[in-house]
Amino acid sequence: MKQGRIAVILKGYPRLSETFIAQEILNLQKAGLPLELVSLRHPTDTKRHPVHHEITAPVNYLPEYIKDERARVFSGWKIARKLPGYKKARNVWLRDLTRDRTPNRMRRFFQACVAAAELPQDTRWLYGHFIHTPGSVTRYAAIMRGLPFSFSAHAKDIWTSPDWELSEKLNDARWTVTCTKGGADHLASLAEKGNAVRLVYHGLDLERFPVPDSEPSNRDGSDPYNPIRLLSVGRAVEKKGLDTLLRALALLPEDLHWRWIHIAGGPLLSDLKALGQELGLSDRLEFLGSQAQSRVLQAYRESDLFVLPCRIAADGDRDGLPNVIVEAQSQRLPVVSSPISGIPELIAHGKNGLLVEPDNPPALALALEQAARDPSARQAMGQAGMDRVRSDFDAANEIDLLLELLQAD
């Protein structure tokens, strides 16, 4: 194994919504790689998943805003400007700044100065999770230190970043991994060099998501005292399509009895609650907010159908393959979602779930009713989904390519 530490650059750590990143970090740690975590932001979640407690790598929180830690930023800059790659990094940043004159671009350069100054001397590689903001800090800091670097690109960072920036980062990095074929194809079309992008799906730690020991229910929505249980896990943001879901629920026939649970926070949460009240659904909706992984797992096992009608947001943001869909499938839970981004790479319509075009409440309502009234079809789809995840989305297998890449240079 190569000597030296790998610095993993993160936008925030830990984050409840990014269990796939934490799982990857833990797997790299288990493989014996010495890691240093560098976070652009302090955590805002009050809870942690079990995986976060198992990660022992030290975390360095960079100054989120220059004004809050002026002395540290100035000290970092004084050290960074003496590094052999500082002038080159500054020129790369100035070229970026001419095309993106924002305070964010200013902050990232000075965060990179602090990172370059404070990274352990035995650091041999920088690896940025998300190619946009963390990717910029990774690139500038690595150039200052004269070190190789790479990226992991996911969803929003791919689809809301300008092509010029993606292209230049892809060409400068040793390699970039991403988690869906659609994302990989898009990035590869922007890279000038061959083999710049590799497809690595986010796997699950199947020990944390074992096969459920209870059989799926036979609920069919006919009993008002035992309604069909619908579940959504995902931040209340535009791309999740949760407003479409509420409008679809309002269209379900009166003789179909159901309850819907939502897990996660998000900026649109109050809007969703208001919409639910406006549609007269409040007594059948339950908003649990952010929850630890154990509670999420319990919700998967208690539910009959997982629903996440994703869409492409107005600014181009979209999901890749939401990790919560993989988690739900691991628990024998059929999924109703949308045929966008990487979702069809897991969900085959009619086999392990149902796919409905986004922003179509009547079509979504029809799919929900169809799945709710047919327990045997739900059970078959759930079993097919669990089989697929356990054969193709095991994190222990997916980490092998990443380890190979990190050890290659």
N, C-alpha and C positions, 0 to 999 in steps of 0.2 A: 504494500500500500504506500502511496506517495506520502512524503512527509509534508507537514504544513497545514495550516488552518484554512477552512473555507468560511468566508464571511457571507451570510445570507441576509440580504437587504430586504426589509419588509416595510409596507406602508404603516402598519400598526400591528402590535403583538402584545398579548394574545387577542384573537377575535373569535367570538362564538360562531360567526358566519363563515369562517375559513378553516373548518376542521380538516379539509383536504391538504392545506399547507402544513398545519401542525402534524398531521399524520406522516407527511413526507419528511419533515424535519426529524421526527422521531425515528423513522426508518433509516435515515442517513446516520443518525446517532448510533442506532443499534448495529449498523454495519461497521462502526469503528471510526467514522470520519470525525475529526475534531472540528467543531463548529463555533462560530461567533455570530450571534444574532444582532442585527443592527436595525432598529426600528425608527421610522420617521416620526411616529406619533406614540404617545402614551396610550395605554388601553382605556377604553370607555365602558366596556362591559363589566358589570359587577360580578358575574359568574365566570367560572372556568370549566372546561371539559376535563375529564380524567387524563386525556392525552397531554394536556398542558402541564400537568403535575409531573409527568414522566420525563419531560424534556429538561435536561440539566445544563444545556449550553448557556453561557452568560449572555445577557442582553444589554446592549448599549443603546440608550434612548438619545437620539440626536435632538438638538434644539429645534422645536417645531416652528418657532418664530424667532427671527434674529433679535428682535427687540427684547425678548424675554431672557436671553442669555448672551448679552453683548460681549462680555469678557471672554466667555468660552469660544464664541464664534471668532473673535479677533485673535485669540491664541491659536485656534485651529488654522486660521488663514495664514498666520505668520509661519507656522510649521509647514503647511502645505506649499507655500510659495517657494520653499527651498527644495521641494521634491523634484526629481529629474523630469517628471512628466507634467509639471504644473503648467508651463507655458502652452503645451499642446492642448491640455484640458481646457485652459482658459480660452484658447482660440476656438475650440469646438463649441464651448458654451456661448461665446460671443456670436458665432454663426447661428446658433439656435435662437439666441435672444433677438436677432434682427428679424426673425420670422415669428417669434412668440414673445412679444414685449409685455410680460405679465409679472406680477409680484411672485407668482409661483415659480417661475423660471429663475428669478433671483434667489429665492430661498433654497432651491435645489442645489445651486452651485455652492453656496456657503455651507449647506448641510454636507455636501461632498467633501469640502475642505476639512470639516471637523472629522468626518468618517476617515478620510485618508490619514489625518494626523493621529487619530486615536486607535486605529486598527492595530492588533498585535503584530509585532515584527515578523512573526512566522507565518503571516497570512500569505497564502499562495494563489487564491482564487476568490473572485467576487461573483455572487450568484443572486440576481435580483428577481424577486417574485412580483410580477406585473411589470410589463414592459414600458408603461407610461411614466408615472412619477418616480416610483422606486428605480425603474430602469435608468432614468436620467442620473440619479445620484450614484447608482452602480457604475455607469459609464464614466462619469467625470472622475469619481474617486479612483477607479481602476487605472485610468490613464495617468492620473497624478502619481500613483504608486508604481506604474509600469507593470501591472499585473493582468493576466487574462481574465475575461469576464464572460458571463452568459446570462440568459434571461429565461424565465418561465412566464409565458403569456397565457391569458385566461379568457376573458370575455370583453368587458367594458374597455379594457386597455387596448384591445385589438381594434374594436369597431368605432371608437371615438377619437382615436389618435390620428393625426394627419399622415398621409402616405409618405411625405418626405421624411418625417421623423422615424417612422417605422423602418423605412428602407435603410436609412443611415445607421440605425442601431443594429439591424439585422446583419448588415455588412461588417460592422465593427466587432460584433460579438463573435466568440468562437463558435457558438451554437445557440439556438433557441428551441425550447420545447413548448408544446401547447397541447391542450387536452381534447380537442375535437378535430375531425378531419376537415370540416369547413373552415375552421380557424387556421389550420395548418396550410390548406390550399391558398387562402387569402394572403397569409404572410409569405409563403413561398413565391407568390406572384410578384411580391415587392422586393425580394432579395435578388441581388445581382450574382451572388456566388451560389454554387450548387450545394445541396445538402445542408443549407443553413438552418432548416427547420425540421424538427422531429416530432412525431406524434406520440405522446405518452398519456394514456388515459389516467384519470385519478382513480385509483383503486381504493377499496375499503379494507380496514383491518377487520377481517371477518371474525376474529376472536371477540371484538367489541360488538359485532352484529351477528350473533350466532343464529342458527335456525330456530325459529319460535317453537316452543314446546306445546302450544295449543293449536287446535284446528281453526280455520277461518269460520266465521259465523254464517248462518243461513238467513240473516236479516234480509228482507226484501222490501222494506218500507211500508208494509201493510199494517204494522202494529204501531199505533201512536205511543205506546208505552215502551217500545223497543225500536226506535227509529234507526234508519241507516246512518252510519257514522262516516262523515266526510272530513278529510284532513288536508290542510295546506301548511307547509313549512317554508317560509321565505320572507325576506324583508318586504315591508310594504313600500315598494317602489314601482314606478310605472311599468318597467319591463316584465314584472311578474303577472300582470293582467288580472289582479285580484278584483278590480272593479267589474271586469267582464264576468267573473265568476259570480259575484253578488247579483248582478242583473240576470244571470242564467238561473240562479237559485229562485229568484222571484217568479220565474216562468214555469217552475215545476208544478205539476198538477196537485190539487188540494189533497187527493187521496194518497199521495206519496209522502211519507213521514221521514224527516231527516233532521240531523244536526250537523253543524259545521264548526270545526275547531281550527283556529289559526295560531301558529307559533312563530314568533319573531317580533322584532320591533320595526322601526322604519319611519321615515318622514311623512308618509301618507296614511299612517295608522288612524289618526283622528278623522281623516276624510273617509276612510272605509267604514268606520263606526257610524259616521253621520249618514253615509249612503245606505247602510243596513237599516238604520232607523227610518230613513225616508221611504225605503221599499217595504217597510213593515215586517222586517225579518229579525229584529233585535232579539226576540225571545228564543231564537233557534241558532244564534251565533255566539261563539265563545272565543274571546281574544285573550290568549295566555301570555303574550309578550315573549321576551327572550327566555329560553329555558336551557338548563344543562342537558348534556347528551343523554343521560339516563331517563329524563322525563320525555325527551323526544322519542327515544326508543320505545318507551311505554305507550306513547300515543300511536306510533306505527302499529303496534301489536293490538291495540284496542279498536283500530279503525277498519273500515270496509273498503275504502277507496281513497286514493291520494289524488288531489287535483291541483294542478299548477298550469293555468292557461297562458303560458309565456307569450310575449309579443316583442317586436322591435320598437323601442321607444322613439320619441320624436327626434332625439339627438343622435340616433343610430345605436344607442346602447342596447345590448341584448345579452342573454345568458349564453354560455357555451353548452355544457351538459350539466345542469344543476346537480350538485352532489346529493341533495336531498332526494332526488328521484332515484339515484342509485341506492341510497339508504332504504327508501321505502320498498324498492323491489327486493332488497336483501331480506325483508321481513314478510315476503309472500304477499305484498300489497299491490294490487293492480293500479295502474296510473292512467289518469286522463290528462293530457297535455296538448302541446301544439307542435306541428311539424316544422320547427325552425331550429337553426344552428345545429348543435350536436344531439338534440333530443332524439331524432329518428335513428341515430347510431346505436341507441339502446332500445327504444320503444318501437316495436313493430306493430302497426295498427291491427287490432283484432287478435293478436297473439299474446302479448304480455301487457297490453293496455290499449287505449283509444287515443287517436290524434285528431284534433279538431282545429280548423283554421282559426287564428287569433281574432279577437274583436268580433266574435259572432255569438252573442248570448243565446239565440234560439238553437243553433247547432250544438252548442255546449250543453244546453238544458236537455236536448234529446239524447246526447251521449250519456249524461248523468243518469237520466231516467232508465235508459237501456241497461246500464251496468247495475243500477240499484235493484231493479226488478228481477235480475237473473243471477242468483247467487252461484249457481254451478259454473256459469261463464266467468264470473269474477274469480272463482277459485282456480279455474284452469289458467286464466291469464296471470294470476298471482304466482302460481307454481312455475309457470314458464319464465316469469321475470326473475324469480329467485334462482332458478337453475342457471340462467344466463349470467347473472351477477357473480355467482359463486364459481363459474367456470372462466369468466373473462375479465372480472374487475377485482381481483385479489391484489391488494396493495403490495403484498410480499413479492409478487411476480413483476408488477409494474415498476418497482424501484430498481430492478436490475439494469435497465438501459441507462437510467440516470447515473447510477454508480459507474457504469462503463464510461460514460461521457466525462464525468468528473475526474476519472483516473487516467484518461487518455493522454492528456498533455503533460 
